[in-house]
Amino acid sequence: MQRATSITGVWFRTDLRITDHGPLLEAARLEQARGGAVTCVYCLDPRDAGPTEQLGLARRGPFRSRFLLESLADLRSALRAIGGDLVVRRGLPEQVLPELAREEGWAALHLHTLVGTEEEAVEEAVRAALPEACAFRTWWDRTLVDPEELPFSVREVPEVFTKFRRKVERGGSYPEPLPAPTSLASGPAAASDPGDLPTPEELGCADLVDDERAVLRFRGGATAAAERIDAYVWSGDRLKTYKKTRNGMVGADYSSKLSPWLALGCVSARQVQAEVERYERERVRNDSTYWLTFELLWRDYFQLITAKHGAALFRPSGLQGIQRPWQRDAQAFEAWCEGRTGIPLVDANMRELRLSGFLSNRGRQIVASFLTKNLGIDWRWGAEWFEACLVDHDVASNWGNWNYAAGVGNDARGFRYFDIATQASKYDRRGRHARLWCPELAPVPDRLVHAPWDLTRAQQDELGFHLGRDWPRPLVDLDASVAANRERWETAGAR
Ligand SMILES: Cc1cc2nc3c(=O)[nH]c(=O)nc-3n(C[C@H](O)[C@H](O)[C@H](O)COP(=O)(O)OP(=O)(O)OC[C@H]3O[C@@H](n4cnc5c(N)ncnc54)[C@H](O)[C@@H]3O)c2cc1C
């Protein structure tokens, strides 16, 4: 086989798409001009599936593993359709990439840079191990806004979201997505041995069972992302009511459900924003269409805050360094994880998370508040459980939101919590979500579905539903547990 004269490597990470992909587009343009080739690589890094720090959980649970696998298959097809390929290698990127660079004599390695201490460390290790002749070129794609265009540096990102958003919105517009390259010549690694895609067995998701109650069967890849945008925005015409429905908990369409595709970069925030703007031009522009952009800015915010604070994101005292007397009650934590605290609103959401890999934003906020403010348990345990379960895990969004929920992150203002009874009456008044995930509650009338402990003995007999037999007695009294934790925080001198 004849070797191309010049080769550029492109390292795919959480950017599994070919459209709006700066590193790929630039590699294609450069190598086309000089008759060279592009080697696209994905490394299956064993550390991505390794144990979490506090609890030793497998970081990437089966839902995310399957989503990854499907995304890789879709990316490989997309690259093959334009004459390229996806080279898949198992191992540490800091070994795999320099080895390929040496073998093929790469002129450069292109990649999207990421936030997160481990992500940054891997990047640095790859850069350091590359042969001298191989340039290291990075791009940024994790946000809707271009950090270079912001009126402040990353070190000056405001600690309060609203301040950040107002400053960003003064800019007025967001960058357009880039086109996909139209053709690509493959490097020799791809031609000789592109390597097998991982199997479900290898990624530990062969036995995954889909629960029919799940909001969606999330299918990985840019093709499925485009289908979801079409179903939600265009054929479903849901965007115009997003602001009214976004706090829902049941069904596919109360919110966009784009988070898994955004997390793995099957679609970029700029592409989603471009669809929002097209919808505003062609259908309607209202507070709902604006609100999707608003939520994408929350996502941006956590990315930039993570870039600003680095390792502080993961310490118990969080971004703001606020000391709290966190408990480490393994039994209570297990009850929370498994959805058997006896509090229907919490248990239904926790079962949904474990059995489907997804949870509504409302549900995430409720269960995070319950863990940290009713049980007083170390928020990092909750963040690790979410990391292991979620199909859409993203280090900045997950750990940033957990910081926020625990009261140690941005905008920390004393002991704030979600009152479970109020949340239940606002967001699941008739117990539809509770009964969906906790069918044991079926006999309980709507009025008491979120407080079955208030059933008298006679009512329990009449319904054939007994506390302690058909439903766990509540792990804590909701009001008393909040009061006790508040007092412990105040005694410990918390602000
Ligand atoms: C404790 C906790 C942990 C979370 N962990 C993650 C996570 O690991 N990955 C993740 O993508 N989101 C996370 N979120 C944010 C949010 O819950 C999800 O992004 C959202 O529920 C996904 O559903 P959707 O795509 O239908 O969202 P939509 O309501 O349709 O919003 C559109 C997009 O905006 C972004 N977005 C919306 N809300 C937030 C937010 N609060 N923070 C950051 N981005 C947001 C997401 O990319 C989302 O896809 C977490 C929230 C909490 C409270």
The ligand as a Tripos MOL2 file, in Angstrom:
@<TRIPOS>MOLECULE
LIG
   53    58     1     0     0
SMALL
NO_CHARGES

@<TRIPOS>ATOM
      1 C1        -28.1780   16.8090   40.4910 C.3       1 LIG1
      2 C2        -28.2120   17.0310   38.9970 C.ar      1 LIG1
      3 C3        -27.3550   16.3170   38.1620 C.ar      1 LIG1
      4 C4        -27.3590   16.5390   36.7740 C.ar      1 LIG1
      5 N1        -26.5080   15.8240   35.9670 N.ar      1 LIG1
      6 C5        -26.4700   16.0510   34.6250 C.ar      1 LIG1
      7 C6        -25.5840   15.3550   33.7780 C.ar      1 LIG1
      8 O1        -24.7690   14.5430   34.2150 O.2       1 LIG1
      9 N2        -25.6380   15.6130   32.4360 N.ar      1 LIG1
     10 C7        -26.5010   16.5440   31.9100 C.ar      1 LIG1
     11 O2        -26.5090   16.7520   30.6980 O.2       1 LIG1
     12 N3        -27.3270   17.2320   32.7050 N.ar      1 LIG1
     13 C8        -27.3520   17.0220   34.0370 C.ar      1 LIG1
     14 N4        -28.2350   17.7380   34.8300 N.ar      1 LIG1
     15 C9        -29.0170   18.8360   34.2370 C.3       1 LIG1
     16 C10       -30.4270   18.4930   33.7430 C.3       1 LIG1
     17 O3        -31.1420   17.8180   34.7210 O.3       1 LIG1
     18 C11       -30.4080   17.6550   32.4540 C.3       1 LIG1
     19 O4        -29.5620   18.2630   31.5020 O.3       1 LIG1
     20 C12       -31.8090   17.5740   31.8400 C.3       1 LIG1
     21 O5        -32.7070   17.0190   32.7660 O.3       1 LIG1
     22 C13       -31.7600   16.7130   30.5890 C.3       1 LIG1
     23 O6        -33.0180   16.5940   30.0100 O.3       1 LIG1
     24 P1        -33.3580   17.3330   28.6530 P.3       1 LIG1
     25 O7        -32.2880   17.1000   27.6590 O.co2     1 LIG1
     26 O8        -34.7290   16.9450   28.2820 O.co2     1 LIG1
     27 O9        -33.3060   18.8500   29.1060 O.3       1 LIG1
     28 P2        -34.0150   20.1960   28.5190 P.3       1 LIG1
     29 O10       -34.8770   20.6900   29.5910 O.co2     1 LIG1
     30 O11       -34.6760   19.8680   27.2310 O.co2     1 LIG1
     31 O12       -32.8150   21.1630   28.3190 O.3       1 LIG1
     32 C14       -32.0570   21.2500   27.0980 C.3       1 LIG1
     33 C15       -30.5940   21.0380   27.4060 C.3       1 LIG1
     34 O13       -30.1040   22.0620   28.2650 O.3       1 LIG1
     35 C16       -29.1080   21.5400   29.1200 C.3       1 LIG1
     36 N5        -29.5320   21.7040   30.5220 N.ar      1 LIG1
     37 C17       -30.7870   21.8280   30.9900 C.ar      1 LIG1
     38 N6        -30.7790   22.0240   32.3190 N.ar      1 LIG1
     39 C18       -29.4840   22.0080   32.7010 C.ar      1 LIG1
     40 C19       -28.8190   22.1510   33.9410 C.ar      1 LIG1
     41 N7        -29.4710   22.3640   35.0950 N.pl3     1 LIG1
     42 N8        -27.4720   22.0450   33.9600 N.ar      1 LIG1
     43 C20       -26.7650   21.8380   32.8260 C.ar      1 LIG1
     44 N9        -27.3500   21.7120   31.6240 N.ar      1 LIG1
     45 C21       -28.6900   21.7960   31.5650 C.ar      1 LIG1
     46 C22       -28.9740   20.0660   28.7900 C.3       1 LIG1
     47 O14       -27.8960   19.8860   27.9020 O.3       1 LIG1
     48 C23       -30.2900   19.7490   28.1170 C.3       1 LIG1
     49 O15       -30.2060   18.6720   27.2170 O.3       1 LIG1
     50 C24       -28.2410   17.5060   36.2270 C.ar      1 LIG1
     51 C25       -29.1170   18.2100   37.0780 C.ar      1 LIG1
     52 C26       -29.1060   17.9680   38.4390 C.ar      1 LIG1
     53 C27       -30.0580   18.7450   39.3200 C.3       1 LIG1
@<TRIPOS>BOND
     1     1     2 1
     2     2     3 ar
     3     2    52 ar
     4     3     4 ar
     5     4     5 ar
     6     4    50 ar
     7     5     6 ar
     8     6     7 ar
     9     6    13 1
    10     7     8 2
    11     7     9 ar
    12     9    10 ar
    13    10    11 2
    14    10    12 ar
    15    12    13 ar
    16    13    14 ar
    17    14    15 1
    18    14    50 ar
    19    15    16 1
    20    16    17 1
    21    16    18 1
    22    18    19 1
    23    18    20 1
    24    20    21 1
    25    20    22 1
    26    22    23 1
    27    23    24 1
    28    24    25 2
    29    24    26 1
    30    24    27 1
    31    27    28 1
    32    28    29 2
    33    28    30 1
    34    28    31 1
    35    31    32 1
    36    32    33 1
    37    33    34 1
    38    33    48 1
    39    34    35 1
    40    35    36 1
    41    35    46 1
    42    36    37 ar
    43    36    45 ar
    44    37    38 ar
    45    38    39 ar
    46    39    40 ar
    47    39    45 ar
    48    40    41 1
    49    40    42 ar
    50    42    43 ar
    51    43    44 ar
    52    44    45 ar
    53    46    47 1
    54    46    48 1
    55    48    49 1
    56    50    51 ar
    57    51    52 ar
    58    52    53 1
@<TRIPOS>SUBSTRUCTURE
     1 LIG1         1 GROUP 0 **** ****
